[in-house]
Amino acid sequence: MNANGTISEILHHKGNHVWSISPETMVFDAIQLMADKNIGALLVTQHGNLVGILTERDYTRKVALKGKSSKQTAVKEILSGQVIHATPDHTVEDCMRLMTEHRVRHLPVLEAGQIIGIVSIGDLVNWIISAQSSTINLLQTYISGVPA
């Protein structure tokens, strides 16, 4: 496992299932889905196209703090429309840089304009930790001369 693997490798390892909603969905239903699936973001799609992303941060800042009703507010009113995304060929380092520069925690993964997955900062950190553990084990085996 390479510490700077590609997003394609991460999706192969974690799976590429994506939860999405339509822009007309009420925010309450979207937040309920996030809670049910234990996820922090939903892709917003219309006619199979990515039109935005809704995160817990969007809800907190654009509904809760503004005193709006989540049962009377549509996702299209608060979604983040300019979506920063990755491709399967991006590296873990590329995506960490994108997330840091744009202050986001989730990146949809697109290939030829089609959604093929999503990665979170947690996915990237887990990948790096696993890769480092593998490297440490290999080095310990090499130093000790005892095959694994």
C-alpha positions in Angstrom: 0.0 0.0 0.0 1.4 3.3 -1.1 1.0 6.3 1.2 0.4 8.4 -1.8 -2.0 6.1 -3.6 -4.7 7.2 -6.0 -8.3 7.9 -5.4 -9.1 4.9 -7.6 -7.3 2.7 -5.1 -9.2 4.2 -2.2 -12.5 3.7 -3.9 -11.6 0.1 -4.8 -10.8 -0.5 -1.1 -13.7 1.4 0.5 -16.3 1.0 -2.2 -17.9 3.6 -4.4 -21.5 3.8 -3.1 -22.8 7.4 -3.0 -25.8 8.8 -1.3 -27.5 11.6 -3.2 -30.6 13.7 -3.0 -32.5 16.1 -5.3 -32.4 19.9 -4.9 -36.1 19.8 -4.0 -35.6 17.6 -1.0 -36.4 19.3 2.3 -33.3 19.9 4.5 -34.8 17.9 7.4 -35.1 14.8 5.2 -31.5 15.3 4.0 -30.2 15.6 7.5 -32.2 12.6 8.6 -30.6 10.6 5.8 -27.1 11.7 6.8 -27.9 10.6 10.4 -29.3 7.3 9.3 -26.3 6.5 7.1 -23.7 8.1 9.5 -22.3 10.4 6.8 -21.4 14.0 6.7 -22.4 15.0 3.2 -24.8 14.2 0.4 -24.3 14.8 -3.2 -27.2 16.8 -4.8 -28.1 15.5 -8.2 -30.6 16.4 -10.9 -31.2 14.2 -13.9 -28.1 12.2 -13.0 -25.9 15.3 -13.0 -24.0 16.7 -10.0 -25.5 20.1 -9.1 -24.1 20.6 -5.6 -23.2 19.1 -2.3 -24.9 19.4 1.1 -22.8 19.1 4.3 -23.5 19.2 7.9 -21.6 22.5 7.9 -24.1 23.9 5.3 -27.0 23.0 7.6 -25.4 24.5 10.7 -24.5 27.8 9.1 -27.3 28.3 6.6 -30.3 26.8 8.5 -29.7 26.5 12.3 -27.8 29.7 12.7 -30.2 31.7 10.5 -33.3 30.5 12.4 -34.8 28.8 9.3 -37.0 25.7 9.5 -35.3 22.6 8.2 -38.8 21.1 7.4 -39.6 24.2 5.2 -36.3 24.8 3.6 -35.4 23.0 0.3 -31.8 21.7 -0.2 -31.5 24.0 -3.3 -31.7 27.0 -1.0 -28.6 26.1 1.0 -26.4 23.7 -1.1 -22.9 24.5 -2.0 -23.2 24.8 -5.8 -19.5 25.2 -6.8 -18.3 21.6 -6.1 -14.6 20.9 -5.8 -14.1 17.4 -7.1 -11.4 14.8 -7.7 -10.8 12.3 -10.4 -9.7 8.6 -10.0 -6.2 9.6 -11.0 -5.8 12.2 -8.3 -3.4 11.1 -5.5 -4.1 11.2 -1.8 -1.7 14.2 -1.5 -3.5 16.0 -4.4 -6.9 15.6 -2.6 -5.5 16.7 0.8 -4.2 19.8 -0.9 -7.5 20.5 -2.5 -9.4 19.9 0.7 -7.1 22.2 2.6 -7.1 25.0 0.0 -10.9 25.0 -0.4 -11.7 24.2 3.2 -13.8 21.2 2.4 -14.0 17.7 4.0 -15.6 15.8 1.1 -14.7 15.4 -2.5 -17.0 13.8 -5.1 -15.0 11.7 -7.6 -15.9 12.3 -11.2 -14.8 10.5 -14.3 -15.9 11.9 -17.7 -18.4 14.0 -15.8 -20.1 11.0 -14.1 -20.1 10.5 -10.3 -18.1 7.4 -9.4 -17.7 7.9 -5.7 -16.9 10.3 -2.9 -13.9 10.5 -0.5 -13.8 12.3 2.8 -10.8 13.6 4.8 -11.3 10.5 7.1 -10.9 8.2 4.1 -7.6 9.9 3.2 -6.3 9.9 6.8 -7.2 6.2 7.1 -5.4 5.4 3.9 -2.2 7.2 5.1 -2.3 5.5 8.5 -2.7 2.0 6.9 0.1 2.8 4.4 2.4 3.9 7.2 1.6 0.8 9.2 2.5 -1.4 6.2 5.8 0.5 5.7 6.7 0.2 9.4 6.0 -3.6 9.4 8.1 -4.1 6.2 11.0 -2.1 7.8 10.8 -4.0 11.0 10.8 -7.3 9.1 13.8 -6.1 7.0 15.7 -4.9 10.1 15.1 -8.0 12.1 15.7 -10.4 9.2 12.7 -12.4 10.1 10.3 -13.0 7.2 6.7 -11.9 7.9 
